[in-house]
Amino acid sequence: MPADWSEVTAGWMTGALADHHPDAQVSDVALVMRDDGTNRRARFGLTYAAGSGPATVFLKGSEREHAELHNRNGTLFIEADLFASGVALPVDHPLVYKVVIDRPALDFTLVMEDLTARGADPRDATRPMTVDQVAAGLRSLARLHSRYWGFGAATHPALAWVQTWAPTEGFQAGLRSFVPRGLDRSAAQLPPEVAAYDGAGIVALWARYVTSLSREPMTLLHGDAHIGNTYVLPDDEVGFLDWQVAHRGGWAQDVGYFLVGCLTVADRRAHEADLIAEYRRALDVPESAGPSPAEAWLRYRASAAYGLPIWLSTLGTDGWQRREVSLALVERYAAAFVELETLSALASIGV
């Protein structure tokens, strides 16, 4: 595995593509783009001496400054292990050509499809989705959740390693470090009901909500389905990238985090009830196993207690996300927290 992107060679790339393009022989590798954040990311252009393969590929690996943090949270190798397992993910996601894991070095490399070749349009909070696009994304999440509804080590041994959501000290320590600064930076945009909390209170809300995710029924969650981990294809199908927080847990964590973050506040207010009903219709599970309309709405109302602390924390960092992205998402989750009466919903689900 190359320790640095400058060490990626034609021979190494030929081996990385061999499972999907056995006749391809890469003759040249050119670094086109590098964009390191909480992980290392780069795009390479490829030329071939024989056979054929993708014109470009995308590489993702651990970033040394953040590897210990991800490892402490238990998330460092989740995406790599997920794609190495070969399990079906019935949503659009980047094709992964090769997974290489070096656990002692806290390092991994994923050689992935360059989504721009399919005309994918990566989104962030400054470019919200339409209501129809969010509906498409919810149908995709419903396919994922249906496939793994009620899964555990016995039903899906290849996923026995997947962690069940819990408010671990690693996650809470990170939130405690950055939420206070996020509160300061967003003070002018926060509704009074949210501004009244201090950092410890916000983290306690997150821990209460995450505790509820370990109750049945559980499924395989993307776990980090905010708008910045999505893309829209030319046919308005929605795909999901960055599976580094995939967990076992309650469906509403994916659904609420995705829905609230992908829409403007006005669109969310106008369409959220219909969109939750759309998700329920798309679930392919026995009626007795899925959430009732009332239960679905209650679980959705509670989910803002996840997104609000996460994005206050992200806003409190320097450089993890652009300031305008974090502020927009804080505004959306804070508005939902108040308008959906999330505190009352948490009490109703018993956390």
Secondary structure as UniProt FT lines:
FT   HELIX           5..7
FT   HELIX           10..17
FT   TURN            18..20
FT   TURN            22..23
FT   STRAND          25..34
FT   STRAND          39..50
FT   STRAND          56..62
FT   HELIX           64..73
FT   TURN            76..77
FT   HELIX           78..85
FT   STRAND          96..102
FT   TURN            103..106
FT   STRAND          107..113
FT   HELIX           115..118
FT   STRAND          121..122
FT   TURN            125..126
FT   HELIX           131..147
FT   TURN            148..150
FT   TURN            153..155
FT   HELIX           157..159
FT   TURN            160..161
FT   HELIX           169..185
FT   TURN            186..189
FT   HELIX           192..195
FT   HELIX           199..212
FT   TURN            213..214
FT   STRAND          219..221
FT   HELIX           227..229
FT   STRAND          230..232
FT   TURN            234..235
FT   STRAND          238..240
FT   TURN            244..245
FT   STRAND          247..249
FT   HELIX           252..262
FT   HELIX           265..282
FT   TURN            287..289
FT   HELIX           293..302
FT   HELIX           304..315
FT   HELIX           323..339
FT   TURN            340..341
FT   HELIX           342..348
FT   TURN            349..350
//
